[in-house]
């Protein structure tokens, strides 16, 4: 049972990472190399800070990857009873979906902002 939960959680995380990677790759093709992508927007809807394209897309892929690997290692090393395994499984499943939604929402907003600025074509 514990092993099955590990594999299912790993599978969910792999699906989330594949979704993030494929959409980031599509954005990489659309956004020019010298563009600075918005990372956060203010209350007025304008970007408050930006990062270079490669850094921004790398951060949006690298952060969930590192956290997912850490949680996977934790679930293999520190979980020995069913209750802990279920709690960690639910945490990993929730975070996988949450990271996918956050990354896709950020990417959509960033591309829309860049389209409005004329940096990328629709």
N, C-alpha and C positions, 0 to 999 in steps of 0.2 A: 504494500500500500504506500509506504513512504517513497519508494523508488518511482512508483507511478505518478505521484504528485510532483516529484522533481522533474520528471520528463514532460509532463503536461505543462508545468510552469515554464520550463525551458522552451517548449514549442510556442507558447503564447508570446514569450519574449522575442523569439526568432521572427515570428510573424510581424510583431510591432517594429522590430529593427529593419526588416526587409521593406516594410511600408515607408519608414522614414528614409532609408537609403535610396529607394527608387524615386521618391518624390524629390529628394535633394539632388539626385543626379539629373533629373529633368530640369530643375531650377538652375543647376550648374551650366547647362547648355544654353539657357535663355538669358542669363544675367552676364553682362560683360565682366571680364576679369578685374577691371579697375573700379567697379561699382562698390559702393559701401551700402550694405543692407541694413535697413532699420531693425533694431532689436526690441525697442519698446516705444510705445506711443503715449503721448500726454492726454490730458482730458480734452484738449482741443482737437485731437485726432492727428496731430503732427508728430513725427518721430522725435524722440528726446535724445537718443544716442544710436550710433551706428557702428558696425564693424565691417572690415573688409570681407568680400564675398567668401573666400576660402575659409577664413577664420569663423565667420558666422555659421556657415553650413557644417564645418567641422565640429563646432561646439554643440550644435543641435543634434549631431549624430554621436559625438563622443561622450557627452554627459549621460544619456541613457545607456550607452554601451558599458561604460565603466560601472555605473550603478547596477546594471543587470548582472554583470560578471561578479561583482561583489556579493550581491544577494544570492546568486547561484552557488558561490563558494560557501557562503554562510549556511545555506540550506543543506549542503553536503557535510559540512564539518560540525555544526553546532546543534543539529536537530536529531534527537534520538527517540522522541515519543510522538504519538499521533497528534496530540493537541498542538504542539509547537509546529509540527509539519503542516497542519491545516492552516494555522495562522500565517505562517510564512508563505504558503502557497497562495492564500487569498491576497496577501500584501503584494506578492510578485505579480499576480494576475491583474490586480487593480492598477499598479504602477505601470505595467506594460501598456495597458490601454490608455492610461492617463498621459503618458509620455507621447504616445502616437497622436492623440488628439491635440495636445499642446503644440507639438512640432508642426503638425499639419495646419493648425490655425495660425501659428506664427508665420509659416511659409506663405500661406494664402494672403495674409495681411501685408507681408513684406513685398510680395510680387505685385499686389494691387497698388501699393504706395509707389513702387518703382515704375509701374505702368503710368500712373498719374503724372509722375515727374518726367516721363518720356525716356527713361533709361532702357526699358525693355518694351518690346512690342507685344500687344495682347495676343 
